[in-house]
């Protein structure tokens, strides 16, 4: 697998309903969050039709700078359509019930980023053994969350740390993550932390993203002091 390196440290997963509740579009929320320090954006539209999903991706791609990874949740067809339309899309993230990673890799090509959700030792072992060699894994839920209806049981920091040790794939924590969690997540070996409502539902997405980015950077600075 030869996907280009990406910075997953401050990872925004979008929620259109939460953005709308604050009177903002997904693209507007993303633009503000990126200005605050978000380094990767995953567009998640669980209930949108294909055309609507594609329209959102194209709108977001137009406001995301090249340094920020843009990842499509689940929908390989939307990723391919966005790429065909000339949008800069970085890759796809899939869950355990979606297309197998090897199939996704064949469809998106060797240079695209491929993320995979994992919540158990068996899922982590399968990811490590898959010849597609996914780029990174999303491990969660860290805390109980209502953002995702089918989220697995909360792992807590100890559970997250145990799972990280089972795999050499870069791991991103997700599920109720707050800036206060970031020092322990980084110490456990995470390469990043994902936020949904922590940014999408915030009154000020830029300030919220900055809080995550500052917590991550501060922890790195302290470790190198």
C-alpha positions as YAML, in Angstrom:
chain: A
units: angstrom
residues:
- id: 1
  name: UNK
  ca: [0.00, 0.00, 0.00]
- id: 2
  name: UNK
  ca: [1.57, 3.30, -1.09]
- id: 3
  name: UNK
  ca: [-0.88, 5.97, 0.02]
- id: 4
  name: UNK
  ca: [0.77, 9.31, 0.67]
- id: 5
  name: UNK
  ca: [1.37, 10.34, 4.31]
- id: 6
  name: UNK
  ca: [-1.47, 12.34, 5.85]
- id: 7
  name: UNK
  ca: [-1.83, 14.17, 9.15]
- id: 8
  name: UNK
  ca: [-4.65, 12.56, 11.13]
- id: 9
  name: UNK
  ca: [-3.98, 14.30, 14.43]
- id: 10
  name: UNK
  ca: [-7.10, 16.50, 14.53]
- id: 11
  name: UNK
  ca: [-9.71, 14.55, 12.60]
- id: 12
  name: UNK
  ca: [-13.17, 15.99, 11.96]
- id: 13
  name: UNK
  ca: [-16.04, 13.63, 11.10]
- id: 14
  name: UNK
  ca: [-18.96, 15.67, 9.81]
- id: 15
  name: UNK
  ca: [-22.61, 15.46, 10.84]
- id: 16
  name: UNK
  ca: [-24.93, 17.42, 8.56]
- id: 17
  name: UNK
  ca: [-27.79, 17.50, 11.09]
- id: 18
  name: UNK
  ca: [-25.62, 18.97, 13.82]
- id: 19
  name: UNK
  ca: [-24.22, 21.56, 11.42]
- id: 20
  name: UNK
  ca: [-27.73, 22.51, 10.28]
- id: 21
  name: UNK
  ca: [-28.91, 22.83, 13.87]
- id: 22
  name: UNK
  ca: [-26.30, 25.57, 14.25]
- id: 23
  name: UNK
  ca: [-27.44, 27.24, 11.06]
- id: 24
  name: UNK
  ca: [-24.38, 26.21, 9.05]
- id: 25
  name: UNK
  ca: [-23.73, 24.03, 6.02]
- id: 26
  name: UNK
  ca: [-21.23, 21.20, 6.23]
- id: 27
  name: UNK
  ca: [-18.83, 23.12, 3.99]
- id: 28
  name: UNK
  ca: [-19.04, 26.23, 6.17]
- id: 29
  name: UNK
  ca: [-18.43, 24.19, 9.30]
- id: 30
  name: UNK
  ca: [-15.46, 22.44, 7.71]
- id: 31
  name: UNK
  ca: [-13.94, 25.73, 6.52]
- id: 32
  name: UNK
  ca: [-14.11, 27.19, 10.03]
- id: 33
  name: UNK
  ca: [-12.78, 24.01, 11.62]
- id: 34
  name: UNK
  ca: [-9.84, 23.85, 9.24]
- id: 35
  name: UNK
  ca: [-9.04, 27.46, 10.10]
- id: 36
  name: UNK
  ca: [-8.94, 26.33, 13.73]
- id: 37
  name: UNK
  ca: [-6.50, 23.50, 13.14]
- id: 38
  name: UNK
  ca: [-8.33, 20.44, 11.79]
- id: 39
  name: UNK
  ca: [-5.89, 18.34, 9.76]
- id: 40
  name: UNK
  ca: [-8.24, 15.72, 8.25]
- id: 41
  name: UNK
  ca: [-11.93, 15.73, 7.35]
- id: 42
  name: UNK
  ca: [-14.17, 12.70, 6.91]
- id: 43
  name: UNK
  ca: [-17.48, 13.45, 5.21]
- id: 44
  name: UNK
  ca: [-20.12, 11.20, 6.73]
- id: 45
  name: UNK
  ca: [-23.64, 11.25, 5.25]
- id: 46
  name: UNK
  ca: [-25.39, 8.12, 6.48]
- id: 47
  name: UNK
  ca: [-28.78, 8.99, 5.07]
- id: 48
  name: UNK
  ca: [-28.06, 11.21, 2.07]
- id: 49
  name: UNK
  ca: [-28.80, 10.06, -1.48]
- id: 50
  name: UNK
  ca: [-25.83, 9.69, -3.78]
- id: 51
  name: UNK
  ca: [-26.25, 13.01, -5.61]
- id: 52
  name: UNK
  ca: [-26.71, 14.97, -2.41]
- id: 53
  name: UNK
  ca: [-23.67, 13.28, -0.86]
- id: 54
  name: UNK
  ca: [-21.59, 14.07, -3.95]
- id: 55
  name: UNK
  ca: [-22.73, 17.69, -3.89]
- id: 56
  name: UNK
  ca: [-21.60, 18.01, -0.27]
- id: 57
  name: UNK
  ca: [-18.23, 16.46, -1.06]
- id: 58
  name: UNK
  ca: [-17.67, 18.87, -3.96]
- id: 59
  name: UNK
  ca: [-18.62, 21.83, -1.77]
- id: 60
  name: UNK
  ca: [-16.24, 20.72, 0.96]
- id: 61
  name: UNK
  ca: [-13.43, 19.96, -1.49]
- id: 62
  name: UNK
  ca: [-13.67, 23.52, -2.75]
- id: 63
  name: UNK
  ca: [-12.87, 24.96, 0.71]
- id: 64
  name: UNK
  ca: [-10.34, 22.42, 2.01]
- id: 65
  name: UNK
  ca: [-6.67, 23.24, 1.40]
- id: 66
  name: UNK
  ca: [-4.35, 20.63, -0.05]
- id: 67
  name: UNK
  ca: [-2.65, 20.01, 3.30]
- id: 68
  name: UNK
  ca: [-5.91, 18.68, 4.79]
- id: 69
  name: UNK
  ca: [-6.92, 15.10, 3.98]
- id: 70
  name: UNK
  ca: [-10.48, 14.71, 2.66]
- id: 71
  name: UNK
  ca: [-11.88, 11.23, 3.29]
- id: 72
  name: UNK
  ca: [-15.27, 9.87, 2.22]
- id: 73
  name: UNK
  ca: [-17.20, 7.73, 4.68]
- id: 74
  name: UNK
  ca: [-18.42, 4.34, 3.35]
- id: 75
  name: UNK
  ca: [-19.38, 5.39, -0.18]
- id: 76
  name: UNK
  ca: [-16.75, 4.24, -2.65]
- id: 77
  name: UNK
  ca: [-19.04, 5.34, -5.49]
- id: 78
  name: UNK
  ca: [-19.14, 8.90, -4.18]
- id: 79
  name: UNK
  ca: [-15.36, 8.95, -3.81]
- id: 80
  name: UNK
  ca: [-14.93, 7.78, -7.41]
- id: 81
  name: UNK
  ca: [-17.50, 10.27, -8.69]
- id: 82
  name: UNK
  ca: [-15.85, 13.15, -6.84]
- id: 83
  name: UNK
  ca: [-12.46, 12.18, -8.18]
- id: 84
  name: UNK
  ca: [-13.87, 11.93, -11.71]
- id: 85
  name: UNK
  ca: [-15.31, 15.44, -11.27]
- id: 86
  name: UNK
  ca: [-11.83, 16.75, -10.50]
- id: 87
  name: UNK
  ca: [-12.20, 17.13, -6.74]
- id: 88
  name: UNK
  ca: [-9.18, 16.48, -4.55]
- id: 89
  name: UNK
  ca: [-10.36, 13.57, -2.42]
- id: 90
  name: UNK
  ca: [-7.80, 11.66, -0.37]
- id: 91
  name: UNK
  ca: [-9.50, 8.35, 0.32]
- id: 92
  name: UNK
  ca: [-12.29, 6.31, 1.86]
- id: 93
  name: UNK
  ca: [-13.14, 5.09, 5.35]
- id: 94
  name: UNK
  ca: [-15.21, 1.93, 5.77]
- id: 95
  name: UNK
  ca: [-16.73, 0.03, 8.65]
- id: 96
  name: UNK
  ca: [-16.95, -3.65, 9.44]
- id: 97
  name: UNK
  ca: [-20.27, -4.08, 7.58]
- id: 98
  name: UNK
  ca: [-19.17, -2.24, 4.43]
- id: 99
  name: UNK
  ca: [-17.25, -3.60, 1.44]
- id: 100
  name: UNK
  ca: [-14.16, -5.63, 2.42]
- id: 101
  name: UNK
  ca: [-10.98, -3.53, 2.54]
- id: 102
  name: UNK
  ca: [-9.35, -5.59, -0.24]
- id: 103
  name: UNK
  ca: [-12.29, -4.82, -2.54]
- id: 104
  name: UNK
  ca: [-12.22, -1.14, -1.64]
- id: 105
  name: UNK
  ca: [-8.49, -0.99, -2.29]
- id: 106
  name: UNK
  ca: [-8.96, -2.50, -5.72]
- id: 107
  name: UNK
  ca: [-11.58, 0.12, -6.56]
- id: 108
  name: UNK
  ca: [-9.84, 3.22, -5.22]
- id: 109
  name: UNK
  ca: [-6.30, 2.36, -6.28]
- id: 110
  name: UNK
  ca: [-3.05, 1.97, -4.41]
- id: 111
  name: UNK
  ca: [-2.41, 5.68, -3.82]
- id: 112
  name: UNK
  ca: [-5.67, 6.52, -2.02]
- id: 113
  name: UNK
  ca: [-5.94, 6.45, 1.76]
- id: 114
  name: UNK
  ca: [-8.06, 3.62, 3.19]
- id: 115
  name: UNK
  ca: [-9.31, 3.79, 6.77]
- id: 116
  name: UNK
  ca: [-11.13, 1.01, 8.63]
- id: 117
  name: UNK
  ca: [-13.17, 1.03, 11.85]
- id: 118
  name: UNK
  ca: [-12.19, -1.58, 14.43]
- id: 119
  name: UNK
  ca: [-13.40, -2.18, 17.96]
- id: 120
  name: UNK
  ca: [-12.25, -5.70, 18.91]
- id: 121
  name: UNK
  ca: [-9.01, -7.70, 18.92]
- id: 122
  name: UNK
  ca: [-10.35, -9.94, 16.14]
- id: 123
  name: UNK
  ca: [-11.13, -6.94, 13.94]
- id: 124
  name: UNK
  ca: [-7.66, -5.53, 14.52]
- id: 125
  name: UNK
  ca: [-6.00, -8.83, 13.68]
- id: 126
  name: UNK
  ca: [-8.05, -9.13, 10.49]
- id: 127
  name: UNK
  ca: [-7.05, -5.61, 9.46]
- id: 128
  name: UNK
  ca: [-3.38, -6.41, 10.01]
- id: 129
  name: UNK
  ca: [-3.62, -9.62, 7.99]
- id: 130
  name: UNK
  ca: [-5.56, -8.12, 5.06]
- id: 131
  name: UNK
  ca: [-3.35, -7.88, 1.98]
- id: 132
  name: UNK
  ca: [-4.85, -4.46, 1.23]
- id: 133
  name: UNK
  ca: [-3.01, -3.11, 4.29]
- id: 134
  name: UNK
  ca: [-5.33, -0.32, 5.26]
- id: 135
  name: UNK
  ca: [-3.70, 3.02, 5.91]
- id: 136
  name: UNK
  ca: [-5.10, 3.53, 9.40]
- id: 137
  name: UNK
  ca: [-7.74, 2.26, 11.80]
- id: 138
  name: UNK
  ca: [-10.40, 4.12, 13.73]
- id: 139
  name: UNK
  ca: [-10.75, 2.65, 17.22]
- id: 140
  name: UNK
  ca: [-13.79, 3.41, 19.36]
- id: 141
  name: UNK
  ca: [-15.99, 4.30, 20.88]
- id: 142
  name: UNK
  ca: [-13.71, 5.86, 23.49]
- id: 143
  name: UNK
  ca: [-16.69, 7.13, 25.50]
- id: 144
  name: UNK
  ca: [-20.42, 6.52, 25.23]
- id: 145
  name: UNK
  ca: [-21.83, 8.65, 22.43]
- id: 146
  name: UNK
  ca: [-25.21, 9.30, 20.82]
- id: 147
  name: UNK
  ca: [-23.69, 10.60, 17.60]
- id: 148
  name: UNK
  ca: [-23.62, 7.14, 16.03]
- id: 149
  name: UNK
  ca: [-26.60, 4.90, 16.75]
- id: 150
  name: UNK
  ca: [-24.70, 1.64, 16.24]
- id: 151
  name: UNK
  ca: [-21.52, 2.66, 18.05]
- id: 152
  name: UNK
  ca: [-19.88, -0.19, 20.01]
- id: 153
  name: UNK
  ca: [-19.63, -0.15, 23.78]
- id: 154
  name: UNK
  ca: [-17.30, 2.44, 25.24]
- id: 155
  name: UNK
  ca: [-13.70, 1.26, 25.57]
- id: 156
  name: UNK
  ca: [-12.40, 3.89, 27.95]
- id: 157
  name: UNK
  ca: [-8.75, 4.89, 27.90]
- id: 158
  name: UNK
  ca: [-7.51, 1.55, 29.19]
- id: 159
  name: UNK
  ca: [-9.47, -0.39, 26.57]
- id: 160
  name: UNK
  ca: [-8.26, 1.90, 23.80]
- id: 161
  name: UNK
  ca: [-4.64, 1.49, 24.90]
- id: 162
  name: UNK
  ca: [-4.98, -2.31, 24.92]
- id: 163
  name: UNK
  ca: [-6.31, -2.34, 21.36]
- id: 164
  name: UNK
  ca: [-3.64, 0.03, 20.07]
- id: 165
  name: UNK
  ca: [-0.96, -2.36, 21.33]
- id: 166
  name: UNK
  ca: [-2.44, -5.19, 19.25]
- id: 167
  name: UNK
  ca: [-1.75, -3.56, 15.89]
- id: 168
  name: UNK
  ca: [1.04, -1.68, 14.14]
- id: 169
  name: UNK
  ca: [-1.46, 0.25, 12.02]
- id: 170
  name: UNK
  ca: [-1.80, 3.96, 12.86]
- id: 171
  name: UNK
  ca: [-4.79, 4.42, 15.16]
- id: 172
  name: UNK
  ca: [-7.26, 7.28, 15.49]
- id: 173
  name: UNK
  ca: [-9.53, 7.42, 18.54]
- id: 174
  name: UNK
  ca: [-13.22, 8.24, 18.04]
- id: 175
  name: UNK
  ca: [-16.37, 8.37, 20.11]
- id: 176
  name: UNK
  ca: [-17.05, 11.20, 22.56]
- id: 177
  name: UNK
  ca: [-13.46, 12.42, 22.42]
- id: 178
  name: UNK
  ca: [-12.82, 15.79, 24.09]
- id: 179
  name: UNK
  ca: [-9.63, 17.89, 24.11]
- id: 180
  name: UNK
  ca: [-8.99, 16.71, 27.67]
- id: 181
  name: UNK
  ca: [-8.63, 13.15, 26.36]
- id: 182
  name: UNK
  ca: [-5.84, 13.94, 23.91]
- id: 183
  name: UNK
  ca: [-2.79, 13.70, 26.20]
- id: 184
  name: UNK
  ca: [-3.73, 10.18, 27.32]
- id: 185
  name: UNK
  ca: [-4.63, 9.11, 23.78]
- id: 186
  name: UNK
  ca: [-1.31, 10.30, 22.43]
- id: 187
  name: UNK
  ca: [0.54, 8.59, 25.29]
- id: 188
  name: UNK
  ca: [-1.34, 5.38, 24.41]
- id: 189
  name: UNK
  ca: [0.01, 5.52, 20.87]
- id: 190
  name: UNK
  ca: [-2.78, 7.23, 18.90]
- id: 191
  name: UNK
  ca: [-1.76, 9.20, 15.82]
- id: 192
  name: UNK
  ca: [-4.87, 11.32, 16.12]
- id: 193
  name: UNK
  ca: [-8.31, 11.86, 17.61]
- id: 194
  name: UNK
  ca: [-11.63, 12.29, 15.83]
- id: 195
  name: UNK
  ca: [-14.38, 14.69, 16.83]
- id: 196
  name: UNK
  ca: [-17.96, 14.88, 15.61]
- id: 197
  name: UNK
  ca: [-20.28, 16.81, 17.92]
- id: 198
  name: UNK
  ca: [-17.30, 18.41, 19.66]
- id: 199
  name: UNK
  ca: [-16.87, 20.53, 16.54]
- id: 200
  name: UNK
  ca: [-20.05, 20.21, 14.43]
- id: 201
  name: UNK
  ca: [-22.35, 21.09, 17.32]
- id: 202
  name: UNK
  ca: [-20.08, 23.79, 18.72]
- id: 203
  name: UNK
  ca: [-21.19, 27.41, 18.61]
- id: 204
  name: UNK
  ca: [-17.79, 28.30, 17.15]
- id: 205
  name: UNK
  ca: [-16.25, 25.45, 15.11]
- id: 206
  name: UNK
  ca: [-12.98, 27.33, 14.70]
- id: 207
  name: UNK
  ca: [-12.52, 27.79, 18.43]
- id: 208
  name: UNK
  ca: [-13.56, 24.20, 19.11]
- id: 209
  name: UNK
  ca: [-11.10, 22.86, 16.54]
- id: 210
  name: UNK
  ca: [-8.37, 25.06, 17.98]
- id: 211
  name: UNK
  ca: [-8.96, 23.53, 21.42]
- id: 212
  name: UNK
  ca: [-8.36, 20.04, 19.98]
- id: 213
  name: UNK
  ca: [-5.35, 21.17, 17.99]
- id: 214
  name: UNK
  ca: [-3.82, 23.01, 20.93]
- id: 215
  name: UNK
  ca: [-4.34, 20.05, 23.26]
- id: 216
  name: UNK
  ca: [-2.63, 17.73, 20.77]
- id: 217
  name: UNK
  ca: [0.28, 20.09, 20.11]
- id: 218
  name: UNK
  ca: [0.74, 20.91, 23.78]
- id: 219
  name: UNK
  ca: [1.00, 17.24, 24.64]
- id: 220
  name: UNK
  ca: [3.63, 16.76, 21.92]
- id: 221
  name: UNK
  ca: [5.60, 19.77, 23.15]
- id: 222
  name: UNK
  ca: [5.50, 18.49, 26.73]
- id: 223
  name: UNK
  ca: [6.76, 15.05, 25.63]
- id: 224
  name: UNK
  ca: [9.72, 16.67, 23.89]
- id: 225
  name: UNK
  ca: [10.53, 19.14, 26.65]
...
